[in-house]
C-alpha cells in the first residue's frame, strides 16, 4: 500500500467518527450506522440517458444536475462508451442518497488484483455547441475547513477524465494530488472544437460513510464548466478568499515571533526568571504552525510532511508550556512533574516515525508505540496543566487565572468545529458557526479568537509583572540609597589625623552597598584604635548591622580589643547575621594588641601574624576572645584586609590567594587593592596599612 494511502486512511478516521454523530437511517452492511436524511433522487428515470445541455455557455455553467453515480473498481468507467444506464442519477446538491453497491464485479466481467481499490464514480454526459472553443472544468472546494487541526474534511483526492482521457489539473503537483490537501483546481479539457459531446468521469476512493464518504462528495465540491479565462478568474477569487481565511493565523504567527523576541530580551535582562525563556521558546515553536498550515493548505507541502511537522511542533510546544508552568508557579519537583519531564523525549520521535511510515513493518509498529506513548503523555499533560491552573486560580493567583481563560477557549475552539461540522449536511447547505466573527472579508474563527486571547493574557501578565518588578526596583533603590547614606557615615571620607602613625585605607565595594567596614580612632594619649570587619550579606540589612556596631563603638571608652569584640558580639546576638571582625590597639610606644573574631590574619611587614581562632560576632553569646601582643619599630607596618582580596577570582576560576597577598604585603594599600580588583573582584575589597612613624621614637 502506498504511503499516501496510509496517510489518507489515517486522516479520515476522525471524519468517520464525526459521521457517526449524524445517524438518521440504517446502513445494510453497518447496522449501527445511520446516514443523514436521504436526498431525493432525480425524477429522471435511471434507464434514460441523462444529458446536460452545454451548448449555450454565455457564463460558466454549474454542473449540478444528472450525475450518474456508481461504485466499481472497473477502470473502464472512465471511457465515454461505458454503460452507466443502470447507475443511479443524482443532483449535485449537498448530501446525496446512497446508491446500490454491487456484491462483486463478476457480473461485469471484471478481472482485477485483490489489492485493487474500489472507487466511487461520478459520470456526466454533456452536449456541446459546434466550434465551442477551449473548455475547462473548475472543481471548487469550500474555503472554510471545519477542522482546526489542518486535516481536510473534503475526503480523498479525485481523478478527472474527459472522454476517457485523464486530465491533469493546473497548480502544484498535478500528477500527485492524492498526497496533498485538496484545493480548488482548474482542469483544461482540451476537447477539439469538432466534438459536440463530452463525458466527464470523476472518481474518488470509495468510503461508504462519514463526512469523507462518497454521499457527501458534492457537499464539498462544486463543478463548473466554462472557458479557461473565466474559470481562472473564479479560481483567483477562491485563492484570495482562502488567504483571507488564513490571514488571522498568519497575523498571530507574526505576533508570536515578536512576543518571543521580547520575552528572550526580558530573560537576558532580568536574571532569575527562567519562565521567560520557556515561554519565549513556546511561542517561537508555535509560530511556524501557521506557515505549515498555509503551505499544506495551498497543496505545496504533502500530507505526510505537514502532518509530521505539525504534530511535532504541537508536542514540543506542549512540553515547553509544561516547563514554563513549572517555573512560572515555582512548583516543587514532585513525582508527577519528574515523570512528565523524563518521559518527554518520546515526543521527539513523532515526526521521524510519521515521515518513515510505509517503508517497512517495523516503522509502522514503532509509529503505533510512539503514538500511544505520546497520547498518554498528552493526557497526563492536560490533567496536570488544567488542575495546576485551576488550583492556583482558586488560591487567588491572578496570573494563573489569566492563563486558564485562553486555555479553556482553545479547547472550545478545537472541539466546536468537530461538533458542528455536520450541521451543513443536516441542513443541506453551508453551515456557518455562530462562534465565527466576520470582519469584512476576513472570517475570524473561534480558535483564532482563543489564540488572540492567549496573546493578550501573556501581554497582560508581562505588563503586571513589569509594574510589580518596577515597584520592587524602586523600593530596592530606596533601600540602597538609605544603605549608602548609612555607609557614608561608617566609612571615613577624609584621612584621619593619627599622630605617630600613618594610616592608608582603600575601600572598593563590589556592589552599590558593601558589607565591609572599618573604623580609625586616635586617642588623646597618642594611641590608635583600628577596627576592620565584614558583615555577612549586602544591602540595607548589612548597613543596619554596621550602624549598630558603630553606635556601640561610639558609646564605649574601652581600649581592650578582646573586650571590644565581646561587646560587639552581644550587640549582634539575635540579628540573624554574623560578622567577622579584627580589632587592633596601637599604643604610643609601638606596642600593638590584636584580637580576632574569625577575620583574616594581619601581616607585620611581610610576615603573617598568627592569631588564635575566634568565632565571628553574632554566632554564640558570651564568647571570650584572646589577645596577641606585637611591637612596631619605627618604619614597621601592619597590613589588615578583608577576604575580598584573597577571594578575587579570574574567569578561569583561579583565586588571588594568600601567596599573592604575601608577595605584595610590602606594597601600599592602593597597590594591593588595585591588584586584587584587576584580578577579578567578586566581593568587597578593603585594605588598611598602619605604619609607625620615626618621630614616635623621639617622643
C-alpha positions as CSV (number, residue, x, y, z in Angstrom):
1,X,0.0,0.0,0.0
2,X,1.3,3.4,-0.9
3,X,2.4,5.8,1.9
4,X,-0.1,8.3,0.8
5,X,-3.0,5.8,1.1
6,X,-2.0,5.0,4.6
7,X,-2.0,8.7,5.5
8,X,-5.3,9.2,3.8
9,X,-6.9,6.4,5.8
10,X,-5.5,7.9,9.0
11,X,-6.8,11.4,8.1
12,X,-10.3,10.1,7.6
13,X,-10.6,8.2,10.9
14,X,-11.7,11.4,12.7
15,X,-14.1,12.3,9.9
16,X,-15.6,8.8,10.2
17,X,-16.2,9.4,13.9
18,X,-17.9,12.6,13.1
19,X,-20.2,10.9,10.6
20,X,-21.4,8.5,13.3
21,X,-23.0,11.5,15.1
22,X,-25.2,12.2,12.1
23,X,-27.3,9.0,12.4
24,X,-30.6,9.1,10.6
25,X,-31.2,5.8,8.9
26,X,-29.5,2.3,9.0
27,X,-27.0,1.1,6.5
28,X,-27.5,-2.5,5.3
29,X,-23.8,-3.5,6.0
30,X,-23.3,-1.4,9.1
31,X,-26.4,-2.0,11.3
32,X,-25.2,0.5,14.0
33,X,-24.6,3.3,11.4
34,X,-27.3,5.7,10.3
35,X,-27.0,8.0,7.3
36,X,-28.0,11.7,7.1
37,X,-31.5,12.3,5.7
38,X,-31.8,10.9,2.2
39,X,-31.8,13.4,-0.6
40,X,-34.5,12.6,-3.2
41,X,-33.2,11.1,-6.4
42,X,-33.6,13.0,-9.6
43,X,-37.1,12.4,-11.1
44,X,-35.4,11.5,-14.3
45,X,-35.7,7.7,-15.0
46,X,-32.5,5.9,-14.4
47,X,-32.8,4.0,-17.6
48,X,-32.9,7.1,-19.8
49,X,-29.6,8.8,-20.8
50,X,-29.1,11.9,-18.7
51,X,-27.5,14.6,-21.0
52,X,-26.8,18.1,-19.9
53,X,-27.2,20.8,-22.5
54,X,-24.0,23.0,-22.5
55,X,-24.5,24.5,-26.0
56,X,-25.0,28.0,-24.6
57,X,-22.0,28.9,-22.5
58,X,-22.5,32.6,-22.0
59,X,-21.2,32.2,-18.5
60,X,-19.7,29.3,-16.5
61,X,-22.2,26.5,-16.2
62,X,-22.7,24.9,-12.8
63,X,-22.9,21.2,-13.2
64,X,-25.4,20.3,-10.6
65,X,-27.8,18.0,-12.5
66,X,-28.0,14.5,-13.8
67,X,-24.8,12.9,-12.4
68,X,-24.6,9.2,-12.8
69,X,-23.2,7.6,-9.6
70,X,-21.8,4.1,-9.3
71,X,-19.4,2.0,-7.2
72,X,-16.9,-0.1,-9.1
73,X,-13.3,-0.9,-9.5
74,X,-13.6,-1.2,-13.2
75,X,-11.2,1.4,-14.9
76,X,-13.4,1.3,-18.0
77,X,-15.9,3.5,-16.1
78,X,-13.7,6.4,-17.3
79,X,-14.5,5.8,-21.0
80,X,-17.4,7.5,-22.8
81,X,-18.7,4.2,-24.1
82,X,-19.1,2.7,-20.6
83,X,-22.7,1.6,-19.9
84,X,-23.8,3.6,-16.9
85,X,-27.5,3.3,-17.7
86,X,-28.1,1.2,-14.7
87,X,-26.4,3.7,-12.4
88,X,-28.4,6.0,-10.1
89,X,-28.9,9.6,-11.2
90,X,-28.2,12.2,-8.5
91,X,-28.2,16.0,-8.5
92,X,-25.0,17.6,-7.1
93,X,-26.7,19.2,-4.0
94,X,-25.5,18.7,-0.5
95,X,-25.7,15.1,0.7
96,X,-26.9,12.6,-1.9
97,X,-28.7,9.4,-1.3
98,X,-26.6,6.3,-1.3
99,X,-26.6,4.1,-4.4
100,X,-26.7,0.3,-4.8
101,X,-23.4,-1.2,-4.1
102,X,-22.7,-4.3,-6.3
103,X,-21.9,-7.5,-4.4
104,X,-19.0,-8.2,-6.7
105,X,-17.8,-7.3,-10.1
106,X,-18.2,-10.8,-11.6
107,X,-21.4,-9.7,-13.4
108,X,-19.4,-7.1,-15.2
109,X,-16.6,-9.5,-16.2
110,X,-14.0,-7.5,-14.3
111,X,-10.7,-9.2,-13.6
112,X,-8.5,-7.2,-11.2
113,X,-6.0,-7.9,-8.5
114,X,-7.2,-8.4,-4.9
115,X,-5.5,-5.2,-3.7
116,X,-7.2,-3.1,-6.4
117,X,-9.1,-0.2,-4.7
118,X,-12.8,0.3,-5.1
119,X,-13.9,3.7,-6.3
120,X,-17.0,5.8,-6.3
121,X,-17.6,7.1,-9.9
122,X,-19.5,10.3,-10.9
123,X,-20.2,10.5,-14.6
124,X,-21.9,13.3,-16.5
125,X,-22.8,13.5,-20.2
126,X,-22.8,16.9,-21.8
127,X,-23.9,18.2,-25.2
128,X,-21.6,20.9,-26.6
129,X,-22.1,23.6,-29.3
130,X,-20.2,23.2,-32.6
131,X,-17.0,25.2,-32.6
132,X,-17.3,25.6,-28.9
133,X,-13.7,26.8,-28.4
134,X,-11.4,25.9,-25.4
135,X,-13.2,24.5,-22.4
136,X,-12.1,23.9,-18.8
137,X,-13.6,22.4,-15.7
138,X,-13.3,24.1,-12.3
139,X,-13.6,21.9,-9.2
140,X,-14.1,24.3,-6.4
141,X,-13.9,23.4,-2.7
142,X,-15.2,25.3,0.3
143,X,-12.9,28.0,1.6
144,X,-13.5,27.2,5.3
145,X,-12.2,23.9,6.6
146,X,-14.1,22.6,9.7
147,X,-11.1,21.0,11.3
148,X,-8.7,23.2,13.4
149,X,-6.0,20.6,13.1
150,X,-5.4,21.3,9.4
151,X,-7.0,18.0,8.4
152,X,-9.1,18.4,5.3
153,X,-12.7,17.1,5.6
154,X,-13.2,17.1,1.9
155,X,-12.4,13.5,1.5
156,X,-9.7,11.8,-0.6
157,X,-8.4,13.2,-3.9
158,X,-10.1,12.9,-7.2
159,X,-9.2,11.9,-10.8
160,X,-11.0,13.7,-13.7
161,X,-11.4,12.1,-17.1
162,X,-12.7,13.8,-20.2
163,X,-13.9,11.4,-22.9
164,X,-11.8,8.6,-21.3
165,X,-8.6,10.6,-21.0
166,X,-7.1,11.5,-17.7
167,X,-6.9,15.3,-17.3
168,X,-4.2,16.7,-15.1
169,X,-5.1,20.0,-13.3
170,X,-3.2,23.2,-13.1
171,X,-1.4,24.2,-10.0
172,X,1.1,22.5,-7.7
173,X,1.8,18.7,-8.1
174,X,-0.9,18.0,-10.7
175,X,0.2,14.3,-11.1
176,X,0.1,13.6,-7.3
177,X,-2.9,15.4,-5.9
178,X,-3.9,12.5,-3.6
179,X,-0.9,13.1,-1.3
180,X,-1.7,16.7,-0.8
181,X,-4.5,18.6,0.8
182,X,-7.4,19.1,-1.5
183,X,-7.7,22.5,-3.1
184,X,-9.8,24.1,-5.8
185,X,-8.3,23.2,-9.2
186,X,-8.7,24.0,-12.8
187,X,-8.8,21.2,-15.4
188,X,-8.3,22.3,-19.1
189,X,-10.2,19.7,-21.0
190,X,-8.5,20.0,-24.5
191,X,-11.7,19.0,-26.3
192,X,-11.4,19.5,-30.0
193,X,-13.9,22.0,-31.4
194,X,-15.3,19.4,-33.8
195,X,-16.6,17.2,-30.9
196,X,-20.0,18.2,-29.7
197,X,-20.3,15.8,-26.8
198,X,-18.3,15.1,-23.7
199,X,-18.4,12.6,-21.0
200,X,-16.9,13.7,-17.7
201,X,-15.9,11.0,-15.3
202,X,-14.7,11.8,-11.8
203,X,-13.6,9.1,-9.4
204,X,-12.6,9.1,-5.8
205,X,-11.7,6.4,-3.2
206,X,-14.8,4.6,-2.1
207,X,-15.6,5.5,1.5
208,X,-19.1,4.3,2.4
209,X,-19.9,6.6,5.3
210,X,-18.7,9.5,7.3
211,X,-18.1,13.1,6.4
212,X,-15.5,11.9,3.9
213,X,-17.9,9.4,2.4
214,X,-19.0,9.5,-1.2
215,X,-22.5,10.6,-0.3
216,X,-21.0,13.9,0.8
217,X,-18.9,14.3,-2.4
218,X,-21.0,17.1,-3.8
219,X,-21.3,18.9,-0.4
220,X,-17.6,19.5,-0.6
221,X,-17.3,20.3,-4.3
222,X,-18.8,22.5,-7.0
223,X,-18.2,21.7,-10.7
224,X,-18.3,24.5,-13.2
225,X,-17.8,24.3,-17.0
226,X,-16.6,27.3,-18.9
227,X,-13.8,29.0,-20.7
228,X,-10.3,28.8,-19.1
229,X,-10.1,32.6,-18.7
230,X,-13.4,32.9,-16.9
231,X,-12.7,30.0,-14.6
232,X,-9.2,31.2,-13.8
233,X,-10.8,34.4,-12.6
234,X,-13.1,32.4,-10.3
235,X,-10.1,30.3,-9.1
236,X,-8.2,33.5,-8.3
237,X,-11.1,34.8,-6.3
238,X,-11.1,31.5,-4.4
239,X,-7.4,31.9,-3.7
240,X,-7.9,35.4,-2.3
241,X,-10.8,34.2,-0.1
242,X,-8.6,31.3,1.2
243,X,-5.8,33.8,2.0
244,X,-8.4,35.9,4.0
245,X,-9.4,32.7,5.7
246,X,-5.9,32.1,6.9
247,X,-4.9,35.7,7.5
248,X,-5.7,35.7,11.2
249,X,-3.4,32.7,11.7
250,X,-0.6,34.4,9.8
251,X,-1.0,37.6,11.8
252,X,-0.9,35.5,15.0
253,X,2.4,33.9,13.7
254,X,4.0,37.3,13.3
255,X,2.8,38.4,16.8
256,X,4.2,35.2,18.3
257,X,7.6,35.9,16.7
258,X,7.6,39.4,18.1
259,X,6.5,38.2,21.5
260,X,9.2,35.5,21.6
261,X,11.9,38.1,20.9
262,X,10.5,40.4,23.6
263,X,10.4,37.5,26.1
264,X,14.0,36.5,25.3
265,X,15.1,40.1,25.8
266,X,13.3,40.0,29.2
267,X,15.1,36.8,30.1
268,X,18.5,38.1,29.4
269,X,17.9,41.5,31.1
270,X,16.1,40.2,34.1
271,X,18.1,37.4,35.8
272,X,16.4,34.8,37.8
273,X,13.3,34.5,35.6
274,X,13.5,31.2,33.6
275,X,9.8,31.3,32.9
276,X,10.5,34.0,30.3
277,X,12.9,31.6,28.5
278,X,10.4,28.7,28.4
279,X,7.5,30.9,27.3
280,X,9.7,32.5,24.6
281,X,10.6,29.1,23.2
282,X,7.0,28.0,23.4
283,X,5.8,31.0,21.3
284,X,8.8,30.5,18.9
285,X,7.7,26.9,18.3
286,X,4.1,27.9,17.9
287,X,4.8,30.5,15.2
288,X,5.7,28.1,12.3
289,X,2.5,26.2,12.6
290,X,0.6,28.8,10.7
291,X,3.3,28.7,8.0
292,X,2.9,25.0,7.7
293,X,-0.9,25.4,7.6
294,X,-0.5,27.9,4.7
295,X,1.9,25.6,2.8
296,X,-0.2,22.5,3.2
297,X,-3.5,24.4,2.6
298,X,-2.1,25.5,-0.8
299,X,-1.0,22.0,-1.7
300,X,2.7,22.8,-1.6
301,X,3.5,20.5,1.4
302,X,2.3,17.0,1.2
303,X,0.2,15.4,3.9
304,X,3.0,13.3,5.4
305,X,5.3,16.2,5.9
306,X,2.7,18.7,7.0
307,X,1.2,16.1,9.5
308,X,4.6,15.1,10.9
309,X,5.8,18.7,11.3
310,X,2.5,19.9,12.6
311,X,2.3,17.2,15.3
312,X,5.9,17.5,16.2
313,X,5.6,21.3,16.8
314,X,2.4,20.8,18.8
315,X,4.1,18.2,21.1
316,X,7.2,20.3,21.5
317,X,5.2,23.4,22.4
318,X,3.2,21.4,24.9
319,X,6.4,20.3,26.7
320,X,7.7,23.9,26.7
321,X,4.4,25.1,28.1
322,X,4.8,22.5,30.8
323,X,8.3,23.7,31.8
324,X,7.0,27.3,31.7
325,X,4.2,26.5,34.1
326,X,6.6,24.7,36.5
327,X,8.9,27.8,36.5
328,X,6.1,30.3,36.4
329,X,4.4,29.0,39.5
330,X,7.6,27.8,41.2
331,X,6.3,24.3,41.6
332,X,8.1,21.8,43.7
333,X,9.7,18.9,41.8
334,X,7.1,16.3,42.7
335,X,6.9,12.8,41.2
336,X,4.4,13.7,38.5
337,X,6.5,16.6,37.3
338,X,9.5,14.4,37.1
339,X,7.5,11.7,35.3
340,X,6.3,14.2,32.6
341,X,9.8,15.7,32.3
342,X,11.7,12.4,31.9
343,X,9.2,10.8,29.6
344,X,9.0,13.8,27.3
345,X,11.9,12.6,24.9
346,X,9.4,10.2,23.4
347,X,7.7,13.2,21.8
348,X,10.8,13.9,19.6
349,X,10.1,10.6,17.7
350,X,6.7,11.7,16.4
351,X,7.9,13.4,13.2
352,X,10.6,10.8,12.3
353,X,8.2,7.8,12.6
354,X,5.4,9.6,10.6
355,X,7.9,10.5,7.8
356,X,9.1,6.9,7.6
357,X,5.7,5.3,7.7
358,X,5.1,2.8,5.0
359,X,8.7,1.9,4.4
360,X,8.6,-1.3,6.5
361,X,6.5,-3.0,9.1
362,X,8.9,-2.2,11.9
363,X,8.4,1.6,11.3
364,X,4.6,1.0,11.4
365,X,4.9,-0.8,14.8
366,X,7.2,2.0,16.0
367,X,4.6,4.6,15.0
368,X,1.9,2.8,16.9
369,X,4.1,2.6,20.0
370,X,5.2,6.2,19.8
371,X,1.7,7.4,19.0
372,X,0.2,5.6,22.1
373,X,3.1,6.8,24.3
374,X,2.7,10.4,23.1
375,X,-1.1,10.1,23.6
376,X,-0.7,9.0,27.2
377,X,1.8,11.8,27.8
378,X,-0.6,14.4,26.4
379,X,-3.4,13.1,28.6
380,X,-1.1,13.4,31.6
381,X,-0.1,16.9,30.4
382,X,-3.6,18.1,30.1
383,X,-4.6,16.8,33.5
384,X,-1.5,18.4,35.1
385,X,-2.0,21.8,33.3
386,X,-5.7,22.2,34.0
387,X,-5.5,21.0,37.6
388,X,-2.5,23.2,38.3
389,X,-4.0,26.3,36.9
390,X,-7.4,25.7,38.5
391,X,-5.8,25.1,41.9
392,X,-3.6,28.2,41.5
393,X,-6.7,30.2,40.5
394,X,-8.6,29.0,43.5
395,X,-5.7,30.2,45.6
396,X,-6.3,33.7,44.1
397,X,-3.3,33.6,41.8
398,X,-4.4,36.3,39.3
399,X,-1.8,35.4,36.7
400,X,-2.8,31.7,36.7
401,X,-6.4,32.7,36.2
402,X,-5.4,34.7,33.1
403,X,-3.6,31.7,31.7
404,X,-6.6,29.4,32.3
405,X,-9.0,31.5,30.3
406,X,-7.3,31.2,26.9
407,X,-6.6,27.5,27.6
408,X,-10.3,26.9,28.0
409,X,-11.1,29.0,25.0
410,X,-8.6,27.0,22.9
411,X,-10.3,23.7,23.9
412,X,-13.7,25.1,22.9
413,X,-12.1,26.3,19.6
414,X,-10.8,22.8,18.9
415,X,-14.0,20.9,19.9
416,X,-16.5,23.2,18.4
417,X,-15.8,22.5,14.7
418,X,-15.9,18.8,15.2
419,X,-19.3,19.1,16.9
420,X,-20.8,21.5,14.3
421,X,-19.2,20.4,11.1
422,X,-22.1,18.0,10.3
423,X,-24.7,20.8,10.5
424,X,-24.2,21.6,6.9
425,X,-25.1,18.1,5.8
426,X,-28.2,18.1,8.0
427,X,-29.3,21.4,6.7
428,X,-28.5,20.8,3.1
429,X,-26.3,23.8,2.8
430,X,-23.2,25.6,4.0
431,X,-23.3,25.9,7.8
432,X,-21.8,28.9,9.4
433,X,-20.6,28.6,13.0
434,X,-22.2,31.1,15.4
435,X,-18.8,31.4,17.1
436,X,-17.2,32.8,13.9
437,X,-16.9,36.6,13.6
438,X,-16.9,38.2,10.1
439,X,-14.5,41.1,10.0
440,X,-15.3,42.4,6.5
441,X,-14.0,39.8,4.1
442,X,-11.9,38.1,6.8
443,X,-13.6,35.3,8.9
444,X,-12.2,35.1,12.4
445,X,-12.9,31.6,13.8
446,X,-13.2,30.9,17.5
447,X,-9.8,29.1,17.5
448,X,-8.2,32.3,16.3
449,X,-10.0,34.3,18.9
450,X,-8.6,31.9,21.5
451,X,-5.1,32.4,20.1
452,X,-5.6,36.2,20.4
453,X,-6.9,35.8,23.9
454,X,-3.8,33.8,24.8
455,X,-1.5,36.5,23.4
456,X,-3.5,39.2,25.3
457,X,-3.3,37.2,28.5
458,X,0.5,36.9,28.2
459,X,0.9,40.6,27.4
460,X,-1.3,41.5,30.5
461,X,0.8,39.1,32.7
462,X,4.0,40.6,31.4
463,X,2.7,44.1,32.0
464,X,1.5,43.3,35.5
465,X,4.9,41.7,36.3
466,X,6.7,44.7,34.9
467,X,4.8,47.0,37.1
468,X,5.5,44.8,40.1
469,X,9.2,44.5,39.3
470,X,9.4,48.2,38.7
471,X,7.8,48.8,42.1
472,X,10.2,46.4,43.7
473,X,13.1,48.0,42.0
474,X,12.0,51.4,43.2
475,X,11.8,50.1,46.7
476,X,15.2,48.4,46.4
477,X,16.6,51.7,45.1
478,X,15.2,53.5,48.1
479,X,16.8,50.8,50.4
480,X,20.1,51.2,48.6
481,X,20.0,54.9,48.9
482,X,19.3,54.6,52.6
483,X,22.1,52.0,52.9
484,X,24.5,54.3,51.1
485,X,23.7,57.1,53.5
486,X,24.3,54.9,56.4
487,X,27.6,53.6,54.9
488,X,28.8,57.1,54.2
489,X,28.6,57.6,58.0
490,X,30.5,54.4,58.6
491,X,33.4,54.8,56.2
492,X,35.8,57.7,56.9
493,X,35.6,60.0,53.9
494,X,38.7,62.0,54.8
495,X,42.1,60.9,56.1
496,X,42.1,60.9,59.9
497,X,45.0,62.6,61.8
498,X,46.9,59.9,63.6
499,X,49.9,61.3,65.4
500,X,52.8,58.8,65.5
501,X,51.2,56.5,62.8
502,X,50.4,56.8,59.1
503,X,47.2,55.1,58.0
504,X,46.3,54.4,54.4
505,X,42.9,52.9,53.6
506,X,41.2,51.7,50.4
507,X,37.6,50.6,50.2
508,X,36.2,49.1,46.9
509,X,32.6,47.8,47.4
510,X,31.6,45.0,44.9
511,X,28.0,46.4,44.7
512,X,26.4,49.7,45.4
513,X,26.3,49.0,49.1
514,X,29.0,46.7,50.5
515,X,29.3,44.7,53.7
516,X,32.9,45.8,54.7
517,X,33.5,48.5,57.3
518,X,36.5,50.0,59.1
519,X,37.0,52.5,61.9
520,X,40.1,54.5,62.8
521,X,40.0,56.4,66.1
522,X,43.1,58.2,67.6
523,X,43.3,58.7,71.4
524,X,44.5,61.7,73.3
525,X,47.5,59.9,74.7
526,X,48.9,59.2,71.2
527,X,47.3,55.7,70.8
528,X,45.3,54.5,67.9
529,X,42.2,52.1,67.7
530,X,41.7,50.4,64.3
531,X,38.7,48.1,63.6
532,X,38.1,46.2,60.4
533,X,35.1,44.0,59.8
534,X,33.0,42.2,57.2
535,X,29.2,41.9,57.7
536,X,27.5,38.8,56.1
537,X,25.1,39.9,53.5
538,X,24.6,43.1,51.5
539,X,22.2,46.0,51.2
540,X,20.2,47.7,53.8
541,X,20.3,44.9,56.3
542,X,24.1,44.8,56.3
543,X,24.2,48.6,56.6
544,X,21.9,48.5,59.6
545,X,24.1,45.9,61.3
546,X,27.1,48.0,60.8
547,X,25.3,51.1,62.1
548,X,24.5,49.1,65.3
549,X,28.2,48.2,65.6
550,X,29.4,51.8,65.0
551,X,26.8,53.1,67.6
552,X,28.2,50.6,70.1
553,X,31.8,51.7,69.4
554,X,30.9,55.4,69.9
555,X,29.3,54.6,73.3
556,X,32.3,52.7,74.7
557,X,35.6,54.0,76.1
558,X,37.1,50.5,76.2
559,X,40.5,50.1,74.6
560,X,41.0,46.4,75.1
561,X,40.5,44.7,71.7
562,X,39.1,41.5,73.3
563,X,36.6,43.3,75.4
564,X,35.5,45.4,72.4
565,X,34.8,42.2,70.4
566,X,32.9,40.8,73.3
567,X,30.8,43.9,73.5
568,X,30.1,43.9,69.7
569,X,29.2,40.3,69.9
570,X,26.4,41.0,72.4
571,X,25.1,43.7,70.1
572,X,24.7,41.3,67.2
573,X,23.2,38.4,69.0
574,X,19.7,37.8,67.6
575,X,20.3,39.7,64.4
576,X,20.2,36.6,62.2
577,X,23.6,37.5,60.8
578,X,27.2,37.3,61.7
579,X,30.3,39.5,61.2
580,X,34.0,38.8,61.1
581,X,36.0,41.5,62.8
582,X,39.5,42.4,63.8
583,X,40.4,45.0,66.5
584,X,43.9,46.4,67.0
585,X,45.1,48.9,69.6
586,X,48.3,50.7,68.7
587,X,50.0,52.2,71.8
588,X,52.1,55.4,71.6
589,X,55.2,53.4,72.4
590,X,54.7,51.0,69.4
591,X,53.1,48.2,71.3
592,X,50.2,46.6,69.4
593,X,47.4,44.4,70.9
594,X,45.3,42.5,68.4
595,X,42.1,40.4,68.9
596,X,40.4,38.5,66.1
597,X,36.8,37.2,65.5
598,X,37.1,35.0,62.5
599,X,38.8,37.5,60.3
600,X,41.9,37.1,58.1
601,X,45.2,37.4,60.0
602,X,47.2,40.7,59.5
603,X,50.7,40.9,58.1
604,X,53.6,42.5,60.0
605,X,55.9,43.9,57.3
606,X,55.8,40.8,55.1
607,X,55.1,38.1,57.7
608,X,51.7,36.7,58.5
609,X,50.8,37.2,62.2
610,X,49.4,34.0,63.6
611,X,46.3,34.7,65.8
612,X,44.2,32.3,67.8
613,X,40.9,31.3,66.2
614,X,37.8,33.1,67.3
615,X,34.1,32.8,66.4
616,X,32.6,35.6,64.3
617,X,30.4,38.1,66.0
618,X,26.7,37.3,66.5
619,X,27.0,33.5,66.5
620,X,27.2,32.5,70.1
621,X,26.5,34.6,73.2
622,X,29.1,35.1,76.0
623,X,32.2,34.4,73.8
624,X,35.7,35.4,75.0
625,X,38.5,36.4,72.7
626,X,42.3,36.1,73.1
627,X,44.7,38.9,72.5
628,X,48.1,38.8,70.8
629,X,50.7,41.5,71.5
630,X,53.2,42.8,68.9
631,X,55.7,45.6,68.7
632,X,56.2,48.1,65.9
633,X,59.6,49.7,65.4
634,X,59.7,53.0,63.6
635,X,59.1,52.2,59.9
636,X,57.3,48.9,60.6
637,X,54.0,48.4,59.0
638,X,50.9,46.3,59.8
639,X,48.6,45.2,56.9
640,X,44.9,44.5,57.6
641,X,42.5,43.4,54.9
642,X,39.1,41.8,54.2
643,X,38.6,38.5,52.5
644,X,37.6,40.2,49.2
645,X,41.4,40.4,48.4
646,X,42.1,36.8,48.8
647,X,38.9,35.7,47.1
648,X,39.3,37.7,44.0
649,X,38.8,35.3,41.1
650,X,39.7,35.2,37.4
651,X,37.3,33.9,34.8
652,X,39.2,30.6,34.8
653,X,38.3,30.2,38.4
654,X,41.8,30.9,39.8
655,X,41.8,32.7,43.2
656,X,44.1,35.6,44.0
657,X,45.1,33.6,47.1
658,X,47.4,34.0,50.1
659,X,50.6,33.6,48.1
660,X,50.0,36.7,46.1
661,X,49.0,38.6,49.2
662,X,52.3,37.5,50.8
663,X,54.3,38.6,47.8
664,X,52.5,42.0,47.7
665,X,52.3,42.6,51.5
666,X,55.1,45.2,51.4
667,X,53.2,47.3,48.8
668,X,50.9,50.2,49.5
669,X,47.2,49.6,50.3
670,X,46.3,51.2,47.0
671,X,48.6,48.8,45.0
672,X,47.2,45.7,46.8
673,X,43.6,46.7,46.3
674,X,44.1,47.6,42.6
675,X,45.9,44.3,42.0
676,X,43.0,42.3,43.6
677,X,40.4,44.3,41.7
678,X,42.1,43.8,38.4
679,X,42.5,40.1,39.1
680,X,38.7,39.7,39.3
681,X,36.7,41.3,42.1
682,X,33.8,39.3,43.5
683,X,33.4,40.7,47.0
684,X,34.1,44.0,48.8
685,X,37.8,44.8,49.0
686,X,39.1,46.7,52.0
687,X,42.8,47.2,52.7
688,X,44.4,49.2,55.6
689,X,48.1,49.7,56.3
690,X,49.3,51.2,59.6
691,X,53.0,52.4,59.7
692,X,54.7,53.6,62.8
693,X,56.5,56.9,62.2
694,X,60.1,57.8,63.3
695,X,59.0,60.8,65.4
696,X,57.2,58.4,67.7
697,X,60.7,57.1,68.8
698,X,61.8,60.7,69.5
699,X,58.9,61.3,71.7
